[in-house]
Amino acid sequence: MEQMQSGRPTSDSRSYLVQRAEKLALASVDRPLQVPALSRALGVSERTLRKLFNEIHGQSPSRHLRMLRLSQVRGALLSARGQLVTVTEIATDYGFGELGRFSVEYRKVFGESPSETLHPARLSNSMNAPADCGNVAYLISHR
């Protein structure tokens, strides 16, 4: 890694470390984010990793990487429209185990629930649905 005489990493090497951390975190999205494991894999201290993320992104590594994963979940939800898949399946595939927290955070970031992203027409149609939505014929005809 390129370093200045003071022993501090240069701007390029700091960016490189952060990019490597992002790639490592996104390569194993099925597992929860763990900054200690990332810092060990990169050969830097947790403190250094936190400092670099704050300098480059203005956020902690956990927060920034979580936002990247949320964006990936959104992409997966958008591309899964019309398929037989659930929000739970997609969220857990991307390492989100606490689904309540995931849903709240998703809504804060994207302005809609994950279900609204996955099934926009179904949810908006349900607002105009007749009162007897439990009718099997109604459910079949409105899939």
C-alpha positions as CSV (number, residue, x, y, z in Angstrom):
1,M,0.0,0.0,0.0
2,E,1.2,3.4,-0.9
3,Q,2.1,5.5,2.2
4,M,3.4,9.0,2.8
5,Q,6.6,9.4,4.8
6,S,4.6,10.1,8.0
7,G,3.3,6.5,7.8
8,R,-0.3,7.6,7.1
9,P,-2.0,6.1,4.0
10,T,-2.3,8.4,1.1
11,S,-5.7,9.4,-0.3
12,D,-5.5,6.7,-3.0
13,S,-4.7,4.0,-0.5
14,R,-7.5,5.1,1.9
15,S,-10.0,5.0,-0.9
16,Y,-8.7,1.6,-2.0
17,L,-9.1,0.2,1.5
18,V,-12.7,1.5,1.8
19,Q,-13.5,0.1,-1.7
20,R,-12.0,-3.3,-0.6
21,A,-14.1,-3.2,2.5
22,E,-17.2,-2.5,0.5
23,K,-16.4,-5.4,-1.9
24,L,-15.8,-7.8,1.0
25,A,-19.0,-6.8,2.8
26,L,-21.1,-7.1,-0.4
27,A,-19.5,-10.4,-1.4
28,S,-20.9,-12.1,1.7
29,V,-24.3,-10.4,1.9
30,D,-25.9,-13.4,3.4
31,R,-24.0,-12.8,6.6
32,P,-24.5,-10.0,9.1
33,L,-22.0,-7.1,8.8
34,Q,-19.1,-7.4,11.2
35,V,-16.6,-4.5,11.3
36,P,-14.1,-6.5,13.3
37,A,-14.0,-9.3,10.7
38,L,-13.7,-6.7,7.9
39,S,-10.8,-4.9,9.6
40,R,-9.0,-8.2,10.2
41,A,-9.5,-9.2,6.5
42,L,-8.0,-5.9,5.4
43,G,-5.2,-5.9,7.9
44,V,-6.1,-2.6,9.6
45,S,-7.4,-1.8,13.0
46,E,-11.2,-1.2,13.5
47,R,-10.3,2.4,14.5
48,T,-8.5,3.0,11.2
49,L,-11.4,1.5,9.2
50,R,-13.9,3.6,11.1
51,K,-11.8,6.7,10.5
52,L,-11.4,6.0,6.8
53,F,-15.2,5.5,6.3
54,N,-15.9,8.7,8.2
55,E,-13.4,10.6,6.1
56,I,-14.6,9.3,2.7
57,H,-18.4,8.7,3.3
58,G,-19.1,10.7,6.4
59,Q,-20.6,7.6,8.0
60,S,-19.4,4.7,10.0
61,P,-18.6,1.5,8.1
62,S,-21.6,-0.3,9.6
63,R,-24.0,2.5,8.5
64,H,-22.5,2.9,5.0
65,L,-22.4,-0.8,4.3
66,R,-25.9,-1.3,5.6
67,M,-27.1,1.4,3.2
68,L,-25.4,-0.4,0.3
69,R,-27.1,-3.6,1.3
70,L,-30.5,-1.8,1.6
71,S,-29.9,-0.5,-2.0
72,Q,-29.2,-4.1,-3.1
73,V,-32.4,-5.3,-1.5
74,R,-34.3,-2.6,-3.2
75,G,-32.9,-3.7,-6.6
76,A,-33.7,-7.3,-5.8
77,L,-37.3,-6.3,-4.8
78,L,-37.8,-4.3,-8.0
79,S,-36.4,-7.1,-10.2
80,A,-38.6,-9.7,-8.4
81,R,-41.9,-8.0,-9.2
82,G,-44.4,-10.5,-10.5
83,Q,-42.4,-13.5,-9.1
84,L,-43.3,-15.7,-6.3
85,V,-40.9,-14.4,-3.7
86,T,-41.4,-12.7,-0.4
87,V,-39.8,-9.7,1.2
88,T,-38.6,-11.9,4.0
89,E,-36.7,-14.2,1.6
90,I,-35.0,-11.3,-0.1
91,A,-34.2,-9.4,3.1
92,T,-32.7,-12.5,4.8
93,D,-30.7,-13.3,1.6
94,Y,-29.0,-10.0,2.1
95,G,-28.2,-10.5,5.8
96,F,-31.1,-8.7,7.4
97,G,-32.2,-10.9,10.3
98,E,-34.3,-8.4,12.3
99,L,-37.1,-7.9,9.8
100,G,-39.0,-5.2,11.8
101,R,-35.9,-3.0,12.0
102,F,-35.2,-3.7,8.4
103,S,-38.7,-2.6,7.3
104,V,-38.5,0.6,9.4
105,E,-35.1,1.5,8.0
106,Y,-36.1,0.6,4.5
107,R,-39.2,2.9,4.7
108,K,-37.0,5.8,6.1
109,V,-34.6,5.5,3.3
110,F,-36.9,4.8,0.3
111,G,-40.2,6.3,1.5
112,E,-42.2,3.1,1.1
113,S,-42.3,-0.3,2.7
114,P,-40.5,-3.2,1.1
115,S,-43.9,-4.8,0.3
116,E,-44.9,-1.7,-1.6
117,T,-41.7,-1.9,-3.6
118,L,-42.3,-5.6,-4.4
119,H,-46.0,-5.3,-5.1
120,P,-46.9,-1.7,-6.0
121,A,-50.0,-2.4,-8.0
122,R,-51.5,-5.0,-5.6
123,L,-51.2,-2.6,-2.7
124,S,-52.6,0.4,-4.5
125,N,-55.5,-1.8,-5.9
126,S,-56.2,-3.0,-2.4
127,M,-57.0,0.6,-1.4
128,N,-59.9,0.5,-3.9
129,A,-60.9,-3.1,-3.2
130,P,-64.4,-4.1,-2.2
131,A,-64.9,-4.8,1.5
132,D,-65.1,-8.6,1.0
133,C,-61.5,-9.2,0.0
134,G,-61.6,-12.6,1.6
135,N,-63.6,-13.9,-1.4
136,V,-61.5,-16.5,-3.2
137,A,-62.8,-15.5,-6.6
138,Y,-61.7,-11.9,-5.9
139,L,-58.3,-13.0,-4.7
140,I,-57.7,-15.1,-7.8
141,S,-58.9,-12.5,-10.3
142,H,-56.7,-9.8,-8.7
143,R,-53.3,-11.5,-8.6
